[in-house]
Amino acid sequence: MQQHSHHDQAAEYRRQAQEIRTMVQKLSIDEARGQLLETAERLERLAEEEERKAQANNSRPKRQPEA
Protein backbone atom coordinates (compact mmCIF):
# COMPACT_ATOMS: atom_id res chain seq x y z
CA MET A 1 0.00 0.00 0.00
CA GLN A 2 2.77 2.44 0.84
CA GLN A 3 4.42 1.77 -2.52
CA HIS A 4 1.18 2.73 -4.23
CA SER A 5 1.00 6.03 -2.35
CA HIS A 6 4.57 6.96 -3.38
CA HIS A 7 3.66 6.40 -7.04
CA ASP A 8 0.43 8.36 -6.59
CA GLN A 9 2.30 11.25 -4.96
CA ALA A 10 4.96 11.23 -7.68
CA ALA A 11 2.23 11.35 -10.33
CA GLU A 12 0.56 14.26 -8.54
CA TYR A 13 3.84 16.21 -8.37
CA ARG A 14 4.37 15.63 -12.09
CA ARG A 15 0.78 16.69 -12.88
CA GLN A 16 1.31 19.92 -10.92
CA ALA A 17 4.64 20.55 -12.62
CA GLN A 18 3.04 20.18 -16.05
CA GLU A 19 0.17 22.45 -15.04
CA ILE A 20 2.67 25.13 -14.04
CA ARG A 21 4.59 24.76 -17.30
CA THR A 22 1.33 25.26 -19.21
CA MET A 23 0.69 28.44 -17.21
CA VAL A 24 4.25 29.65 -17.90
CA GLN A 25 3.67 29.52 -21.65
CA LYS A 26 0.86 32.06 -21.21
CA LEU A 27 2.89 34.50 -19.10
CA SER A 28 4.97 37.29 -20.53
CA ILE A 29 6.59 38.53 -17.32
CA ASP A 30 10.05 36.99 -17.12
CA GLU A 31 10.30 37.03 -13.32
CA ALA A 32 6.99 35.21 -12.86
CA ARG A 33 7.97 32.69 -15.51
CA GLY A 34 11.28 32.01 -13.74
CA GLN A 35 9.59 31.50 -10.39
CA LEU A 36 7.04 29.13 -11.86
CA LEU A 37 9.71 27.14 -13.69
CA GLU A 38 11.65 26.80 -10.42
CA THR A 39 8.49 25.51 -8.75
CA ALA A 40 7.94 23.01 -11.54
CA GLU A 41 11.53 21.77 -11.20
CA ARG A 42 11.09 21.43 -7.43
CA LEU A 43 7.97 19.33 -8.00
CA GLU A 44 9.88 17.11 -10.42
CA ARG A 45 12.57 16.55 -7.78
CA LEU A 46 9.88 15.67 -5.24
CA ALA A 47 8.38 13.19 -7.71
CA GLU A 48 11.79 11.57 -8.20
CA GLU A 49 12.25 11.36 -4.42
CA GLU A 50 8.89 9.61 -4.04
CA GLU A 51 9.86 7.13 -6.75
CA ARG A 52 13.19 6.43 -5.01
CA LYS A 53 11.29 5.77 -1.76
CA ALA A 54 9.00 3.35 -3.58
CA GLN A 55 11.99 1.54 -5.11
CA ALA A 56 13.73 1.37 -1.71
CA ASN A 57 10.60 -0.18 -0.21
CA ASN A 58 10.57 -2.76 -3.01
CA SER A 59 14.22 -3.71 -2.47
CA ARG A 60 13.91 -4.24 1.27
CA PRO A 61 13.48 -7.84 2.36
CA LYS A 62 9.95 -8.64 3.45
CA ARG A 63 9.51 -9.07 7.20
CA GLN A 64 8.73 -12.61 8.16
CA PRO A 65 5.66 -12.93 10.37
CA GLU A 66 6.55 -13.58 13.97
CA ALA A 67 5.60 -17.04 15.20
Steps between C-alpha positions, in 0.01 A plus 500: 500500500777744584665433164176596329482830688857593397409444134177696545687789663766498228227512235333791679828695517553442128141606421553823696833563330340463157213727601750768600692463174174550309436818700856621431442487125219754544703744711708779357662624821846346520525504880169318546598248235831432677331449835245263353767301317694466827184371667445250221859376534456466877188290443691278258769444764231412754350252253841338451546479878164325538597252229833430674310434825271258318799319347674483840187345650497242220865405554469447874457140609147420609456457875422146596193468721589435860405154623 
